Amino acid sequence: MVKIRLKRLGYKKNPTYRIVVINDLQKREGKPICELGHY
């Protein structure tokens, strides 16, 4: 099964996020199947 998750990037106290599709067994920071955008 796959999930849509937010992958955290950026600095401490100044986060940016990428919206990614990832296998639910992998870590949040693992290799995504595809990237949908940013937030």
N, C-alpha and C positions, 0 to 999 in steps of 0.2 A: 504494500500500500504506500502511496505517496502523500505527502502533506505540503501545504503552502506555509512557509515559515519566514520569519524575519532574521536575517543574518546581520549581526551587529558589526559595524565598522566605525572608524573615527577615533577621536581622542577621549581621554577620561573626562567626564562631565560634559562632553559635546558629541554624543553619539549620532551616527547616521545609520540607516538600515537599508539592506537590499532585500527585496521580496523574491524568494527562491522556491522552487519546487524540489523537494528532496525526499529520498526514501526515509520512511519513519524509523528505521533501525539505525540510521546514521546520526552522528552528532550534529548539532546546529551549525557548527563551523565546518562540517565536512563538505565534500565536493557535491555541488548541486546538479540536478538533472538539467535545469534551465533557470535563467534569471528573468523575472517578469518586470522588474522595475526597481525604483528606490523610493524611500520615504524619509 
